Amino acid sequence: MIAATIERVGLHAAFEAAIRRGAEIDVYADPFINMGKVAGGITQMEAVEKIFSQIGVQLHKLPKLHSKIVTINSDVLCIRR
């Protein structure tokens, strides 16, 4: 997960709008593959965690997670390797 990409592609705004409509959003990410540093010396995971916590998205750190698509709409769909 890359904080700048979350902003650039509109995911932040989409999540924020969904939460305002009453949605609950959970994001699962592997903390070990998101350890690259960003400005300020924090990791990508920490930067994303900060963004998500400000809008109410729950970020779950799940080591060894490899998932390309996870979506929920009344049911759960997870497509993974």
Summary of the structure (lengths in Angstrom):
residues: 81
radius of gyration: 12.8
end to end distance: 17.4
largest distance: 38.9
contacts: 182
relative contact order: 0.20
helix: 40%
strand: 26%
